[in-house]
């Protein structure tokens, strides 16, 4: 008794969706797209839907520090560079020249002069200071030290 009811239910659901009967041509698709309303022609319904105003000077470059080796460059957040030795000052804040690399690729290409310090959220927020021994150790090296959290650069409040 259950089988015929189940078959009827399945056949009704299959008949409800006829699917695509005929393929659409490129010309028909273009005509349909021209006739439909585009997002750019829509206007905000109220002031609440208006776009968020942004300062013209706001950019990712302005909020970042550039590290460059002359051939490749990358971005880290402002405040992520913890220590810059005198020998490496030309590599930090330089004009971006060459190819932009992701942080991890840039770090892998420049292990001789870039190093990292794993930073906790407490250290990044300024609640817990970076140990003074670390800072003294960095002064003995010729590497730029970048604060990272789980491998990604992070700003440190000071």
N, C-alpha and C positions, 0 to 999 in steps of 0.2 A: 504494500500500500504506500509506503514511503517513497519508493522508487519513482512511480508515475508523478507524484507531486514534485519531487526533486527535478525530474526531467522537464516538467512544465515550467518551473521557476527558471531553470537554466536557459530554456529556449526563449522565454520572454525577455530575459536580460540580454541575450544575444541579439534579439530582434530590435531592442530599444536603440542600439547604436549602429546606424547603418555603415559607418566608416567612410572612407574616401572612395567614391565611386569612380571618379575620373581624375587623372592627374591634371595639375594646373600648369600652364605654359609660362615662360618667362615674361612675355608681354602682358598676360593677365595679372601676374603677380605685381609687375611694375605699375599697372593701372590701379590696382587695388591699394598699393602703397601710396600713390599720389593722392588718391581720394580720401584716405584715412587721415584723421587728425594727428599731427605730429606733436611731440612734447614741447617743442619750441614755440608753438602757437598758443599753448595754454597759458592763462594768466592766473596769478594767485587769487584765491577766493577771498582771503582776508589778510590783514596785516600780520597775523600769526604765521601765515604761510610764506611770507616774504623771505628772500634769501638772507643769510646772516652777513652783515657787512664785515669786510676785512680790510685791514690797512694795506695800502699798495706796497709798502716796504716789507710785508710779511712774506718770507720765503724759507724754504728748507735750508738754503745756503746761509742765510742770515742767522739761523738758529743752530748752526753746526760749526764745527772746527774741521778744517781741511788738513789731511795728512797727505804728503806727496813725496815720492821718491824721484821725481823728474820725468818718469815714464808713466807711472800709474798714480792714481789718487783715490782717496775714499773720504767719507764723511763720518764724523762721530759727533754726538751731541755736545754743545758747549758745556764745559764743566767736567767732561769725561777725561780730559788730559790732566793727569795728576802731577807729572814731573817732566820737565824738558831740560836735558843737559845742554850746555852751551854749544857743543858740537852739532846739535840737531835742530837748532832754532830755525834754520832755513827750511826744514821739512815740515814745520807746523805753522799753520796759518798761511801757507803759500797759495799762490794763484793756481787753480786747478789746470794742470797741463797733462795731456795724454789721455789715457783711458780710465774711466771710472770703474772701480772694482767694488764688489761687496766687501764688507769689513773682514770677513774670514779669509777671503782670497788675498786681500791686501796684507793681512797679518802673516799669512803663509809665505808670501813673496818677500817680506821684509823682517825676518826674525833677528837680523843683526842689529837693527836699531829701534825696533818696536817690541814692547813687551806689555803684559797685562797684569792687573792686580784684581783678583776676584773680590768683589765688593758686596757686602750684605745690604739689604734695604735700610737697615739702621744707619750704616755708614753713609749710604747715598743720601739719606734725608738729613744727615748732620747730627743725629741723636747719639751716635757712637763714633768717636774719632778713629781715624786710621792710626794704627800703632806707630809711635815715633821711631821704633827700630826699623820699620819698613822704609820710612822716609829717609833715614840715614843710609840704609842699604842702597836705595835708588841713587843717592848722590855719588856712590862709588862706581856706578855703571855709566855707560854711554848710550843708554836706551831711553826712548820716550816711553813713559808708563801711562797706559790707558786703563781707566776703571771699567771693569766688565761685570756683568751679573749673568751667570749661566752662559758665558761665551759672547754675549752681546754687549756693546758699549753702553754705559749708563752715566748720567750726570751725577756729580757729587756736590752737595751743598757745602759751602765752607763759610 
